[in-house]
């Protein structure tokens, strides 16, 4: 196309600070790069897939940079042509996507150039994914301190996650760390058929969640240790949570057992899997105790097994951790759900949002 009146503008680059202006985001990196981490909201339209990228890289290393560029250009051109005929075919004339690759270089530049030649208003992310990743790390070192947190504490099975969901349904600001981590935060906490994100993708989602919050309103979050399964909380967030006010959820033991049987139903369906997981407690409790627990699981005596695990393992461990890491728990307001149903937690959430006290501060510091 010739330059002149009515011609599309030259490709331009924007910085990470302009991301909110471009909700339509195209990640042209390979599927494996995208899977590890990407800008939230981006769609993966690779101009080189994993096998193609590896082949071009090998050509660069074993033959020459020129040969690699020549072969790579042909592959990229074919892939962009396919995108124009499929994924991008119905895009409106005023489409203005943001395109990025690893460093904001050749891969994203090639696609942005073609899109602009068509007449769309594509922009490149200056510095590419690397610039975005530096932004995430920098922001997670400072942004968590901008908010006032209310930390939900409570023994295992109290329903902390259910309360957070109910608070969100009542319009409160909620930071669901276990939801982002895809893990319930305990030895048995991994979710069946739902793997945890990479550390980088966890941090990307975390930053996106924080950026949606209003600093003038409280943020409700569950008490967590530094690690949730395989991912780790940023120091700035952990420090802010540990200095925050606390709310204690005091749920009667029978309700806790009922709730845990609901949430860990996959173990009830597979006692052998549970026995395998409990083997990690061998050094703490010895073979005799683990054999007793395995026998209870095999016999379907779940109330006894869950009760024993709570009293002997989870409750002492959680109580010690909370006392050490969340000092404000001693002045916490204590709330007790009437049941473990969604309706009961919605009622409790309304009380919390409206400032209704279930008991006086310090009455229960569990």
C-alpha positions in Angstrom: 0.0 0.0 0.0 1.3 3.5 -0.7 1.5 6.2 1.9 -0.7 9.2 1.4 -4.1 10.6 2.2 -6.3 8.0 3.9 -3.4 5.6 4.4 -3.2 3.8 7.7 -0.8 5.3 10.3 2.6 3.8 10.9 2.7 1.1 13.6 3.0 2.7 17.0 4.0 1.3 20.4 2.4 2.0 23.7 3.7 1.4 27.2 2.2 -0.9 29.9 0.4 2.0 31.5 -1.8 2.2 28.4 -3.1 -1.4 28.9 -6.6 -0.3 30.2 -7.2 1.6 27.0 -6.8 -1.7 25.0 -9.1 -4.4 26.3 -8.7 -6.4 23.0 -5.3 -8.0 23.5 -3.5 -10.4 21.2 -0.6 -12.5 22.4 1.3 -13.8 19.4 3.7 -15.9 21.5 3.7 -19.7 21.3 1.0 -21.7 23.2 3.5 -22.8 25.9 4.6 -19.2 26.5 1.0 -18.1 26.8 0.1 -21.0 29.1 2.8 -20.0 31.6 1.6 -16.4 31.9 0.0 -13.7 29.8 -1.7 -10.4 30.2 -5.2 -11.0 31.6 -7.9 -10.8 28.9 -5.4 -11.6 26.1 -6.2 -14.2 23.5 -3.5 -16.4 22.1 -3.0 -16.1 18.3 0.5 -17.4 17.8 2.4 -16.5 14.7 4.8 -19.3 15.5 3.6 -22.3 17.4 5.9 -24.3 19.8 7.2 -26.7 17.1 7.7 -23.9 14.6 9.5 -21.7 17.2 11.8 -24.6 18.1 12.6 -25.4 14.5 13.4 -21.7 13.7 15.6 -21.5 16.8 17.5 -24.6 15.8 18.0 -23.2 12.3 19.4 -20.0 13.9 21.8 -21.9 16.1 23.0 -24.5 13.6 22.9 -22.6 10.2 22.6 -18.8 10.4 20.5 -15.9 11.5 19.7 -15.1 7.9 18.4 -18.6 7.2 16.3 -18.5 10.3 14.8 -15.1 9.4 14.0 -16.3 5.9 12.3 -19.5 7.1 10.6 -17.8 10.0 9.2 -15.0 7.8 7.5 -17.6 5.5 5.9 -19.4 8.5 4.8 -16.2 10.1 3.3 -15.0 6.8 1.3 -18.2 6.4 0.1 -18.1 10.0 -1.0 -14.4 9.8 -2.8 -15.1 6.5 -4.7 -17.9 8.2 -5.7 -15.6 11.0 -6.9 -12.9 8.6 -9.1 -15.5 6.9 -10.5 -17.0 10.2 -10.2 -15.3 13.6 -9.9 -11.8 12.3 -12.2 -12.0 9.3 -15.3 -10.4 11.0 -13.5 -7.7 12.9 -15.0 -4.2 12.4 -13.2 -1.4 10.6 -12.5 0.4 13.8 -10.9 -2.6 15.6 -7.9 -1.4 17.6 -6.1 -4.4 19.2 -3.0 -4.3 21.3 -0.4 -6.9 20.0 2.5 -8.2 22.0 5.2 -10.9 21.9 8.2 -11.7 24.2 10.1 -8.4 23.7 7.8 -6.4 21.5 9.9 -7.2 18.5 9.5 -9.1 15.2 6.6 -11.5 16.0 4.2 -8.8 17.2 5.7 -6.2 14.8 4.8 -8.5 11.8 1.2 -8.9 12.8 0.7 -5.3 13.8 2.1 -4.2 10.5 -0.3 -6.3 8.5 -3.3 -5.3 10.6 -2.5 -1.7 10.1 -2.1 -2.2 6.3 -5.6 -3.7 6.2 -6.9 -0.5 7.9 -7.2 -1.5 11.5 -5.5 0.5 14.3 -3.3 -2.1 15.9 -0.6 -1.0 18.4 2.4 -2.9 19.8 3.2 -3.2 23.5 6.5 -1.5 23.9 8.9 -4.1 25.5 6.4 -6.9 25.0 5.6 -9.4 27.7 8.9 -8.7 29.5 7.9 -5.2 30.1 4.5 -6.4 31.4 6.2 -8.9 33.7 8.4 -6.2 35.2 5.3 -4.1 35.8 3.6 -6.9 37.6 6.6 -7.5 39.9 6.9 -3.8 40.7 3.2 -3.2 41.3 2.9 -6.2 43.6 5.6 -4.7 45.8 3.6 -1.6 46.5 -0.1 -1.9 45.5 -1.2 -4.3 48.3 -0.4 -1.6 50.9 -3.0 0.7 49.3 -5.9 -1.2 50.8 -7.5 -1.8 54.2 -8.0 -5.5 54.7 -10.5 -7.5 56.9 -9.0 -10.9 57.4 -11.4 -13.8 57.8 -10.0 -16.3 60.4 -11.5 -19.6 61.5 -10.6 -23.2 62.0 -10.5 -25.6 59.1 -14.0 -26.3 57.9 -15.4 -23.1 59.3 -16.6 -22.0 55.9 -14.2 -19.1 55.3 -14.3 -19.5 51.5 -18.1 -19.8 51.6 -18.2 -16.6 53.6 -16.0 -14.8 51.1 -18.3 -15.9 48.3 -21.3 -14.6 50.2 -19.6 -11.3 50.9 -18.9 -10.9 47.2 -22.5 -11.6 46.5 -23.5 -8.8 48.9 -21.3 -6.4 46.9 -18.3 -6.4 49.2 -14.7 -6.3 47.8 -13.3 -9.8 48.1 -9.8 -11.1 47.4 -10.2 -14.8 46.9 -6.6 -16.0 47.1 -7.5 -19.7 47.1 -9.7 -19.2 44.1 -6.8 -17.6 42.2 -4.4 -20.3 43.4 -6.8 -23.1 42.5 -6.1 -24.7 45.9 -7.7 -24.9 49.3 -4.5 -24.2 51.1 -3.9 -27.5 53.0 -2.2 -30.8 52.5 -5.5 -32.1 51.0 -6.3 -28.9 49.2 -5.6 -29.5 45.6 -8.7 -29.4 43.4 -9.3 -32.6 41.3 -8.8 -32.1 37.6 -8.0 -28.4 38.1 -4.2 -27.8 38.2 -2.7 -24.8 39.9 -1.5 -21.9 37.9 2.2 -21.1 37.4 3.6 -18.5 39.9 3.6 -15.9 37.2 0.0 -16.5 36.1 -1.1 -16.4 39.7 0.6 -13.0 40.2 -0.9 -11.7 37.0 -4.4 -12.6 38.2 -3.6 -11.2 41.6 -2.6 -7.9 40.3 -5.6 -7.7 38.0 -7.8 -8.3 41.1 -6.1 -5.7 43.2 -6.4 -3.1 40.4 -10.2 -3.5 40.4 -10.5 -2.5 44.1 -11.5 0.9 45.6 -9.0 1.9 48.3 -11.8 3.7 50.1 -13.6 0.4 50.9 -12.4 -2.6 52.9 -11.1 -5.8 51.1 -12.1 -9.1 52.7 -9.6 -11.9 52.4 -9.0 -15.2 54.1 -6.2 -15.8 56.5 -3.4 -17.6 54.5 0.1 -18.7 55.0 2.9 -17.6 52.7 2.2 -20.6 50.4 -1.0 -21.8 48.9 -0.1 -25.1 47.4 2.7 -24.5 45.0 2.2 -20.7 44.7 3.5 -18.0 47.0 2.0 -14.7 48.1 4.0 -11.5 47.5 5.7 -10.1 50.7 3.8 -6.8 50.5 0.4 -8.5 50.5 1.3 -10.9 53.3 2.6 -8.0 55.4 -0.5 -6.0 54.8 -2.8 -8.9 55.7 -0.9 -9.7 58.9 -1.2 -6.1 60.1 -5.0 -6.1 59.3 -8.1 -6.3 61.4 -9.5 -9.8 61.8 -13.0 -11.4 61.8 -13.3 -14.8 63.4 -15.7 -17.4 62.0 -16.6 -19.7 64.8 -18.5 -22.7 63.4 -19.7 -25.6 65.6 -17.8 -28.8 65.1 -20.7 -30.8 63.7 -21.3 -28.2 61.0 -17.5 -28.1 60.2 -17.5 -31.8 59.7 -20.6 -31.6 57.4 -19.0 -28.8 55.4 -15.7 -30.7 54.9 -17.6 -33.8 53.7 -19.3 -31.7 51.1 -16.1 -29.9 49.9 -13.9 -33.0 49.9 -16.5 -35.4 48.4 -13.8 -36.7 46.0 -12.0 -38.3 48.9 -15.2 -39.9 50.2 -15.5 -41.4 46.7 -11.9 -42.7 46.8 -10.7 -43.7 50.3 -7.5 -45.2 48.8 -6.6 -41.7 47.4 -7.2 -40.2 50.8 -5.0 -42.8 52.5 -2.2 -42.0 50.1 -2.5 -38.3 50.9 -2.6 -38.9 54.6 0.7 -40.9 54.4 2.4 -37.5 54.5 1.5 -37.4 58.2 3.3 -40.6 59.0 6.2 -39.0 60.9 3.8 -36.9 63.0 1.4 -39.6 64.0 3.0 -43.0 63.3 1.8 -46.0 61.4 -0.7 -47.2 63.9 -2.7 -44.0 63.8 -2.6 -43.8 60.0 -3.8 -47.3 59.7 -6.7 -46.5 62.0 -7.6 -43.5 59.8 -7.3 -45.5 56.7 -9.6 -48.2 58.2 -12.2 -45.5 59.1 -12.1 -44.2 55.6 -12.5 -47.7 54.1 -15.5 -48.3 56.4 -17.1 -45.0 55.5 -16.8 -43.7 59.1 -16.2 -40.2 57.8 -17.5 -38.3 60.9 -15.0 -40.0 63.1 -12.1 -39.6 60.7 -12.8 -35.9 59.9 -13.3 -35.2 63.6 -9.9 -36.8 64.5 -8.1 -35.0 61.8 -9.4 -31.7 63.0 -8.8 -32.2 66.7 -5.4 -33.9 66.4 -3.9 -32.1 63.3 -5.6 -29.2 61.7 -6.9 -27.3 64.7 -3.7 -27.2 66.7 -1.7 -26.3 63.6 -4.1 -23.5 62.5 -4.4 -22.1 66.0 -0.7 -21.8 66.4 -0.2 -20.3 63.0 -3.0 -17.6 63.5 -1.6 -16.6 66.9 1.8 -16.2 65.4 1.0 -14.4 62.2 -2.3 -12.5 62.8 -1.8 -10.7 66.1 -5.1 -8.7 65.7 -7.1 -11.8 66.0 -7.2 -11.2 69.8 -9.5 -8.2 69.2 -11.6 -9.8 66.4 -15.3 -9.8 66.2 -16.6 -13.3 66.3 -19.4 -14.5 64.0 -21.1 -17.9 63.9 -23.2 -19.2 60.9 -26.5 -20.8 61.7 -25.8 -23.5 59.1 -23.4 -24.2 56.3 -25.9 -23.5 53.5 -25.5 -20.7 51.0 -28.4 -18.9 52.6 -26.9 -19.0 56.1 -23.6 -17.5 54.8 -25.5 -14.8 52.9 -27.2 -13.8 56.1 -23.9 -13.8 58.0 -22.3 -11.7 55.2 -25.1 -9.1 55.4 -24.5 -8.9 59.2 -20.7 -8.3 58.6 -21.3 -5.7 55.8 -23.8 -3.9 58.0 -21.6 -3.9 61.1 -23.7 -6.3 63.2 -21.7 -7.9 65.9 -22.2 -11.5 66.9 -20.0 -11.2 70.0 -17.6 -8.8 71.7 -14.0 -8.4 70.6 -11.7 -10.9 72.1 -14.4 -13.3 73.2 -13.1 -16.0 70.9 -9.5 -15.6 69.6 -9.4 -19.0 67.9 
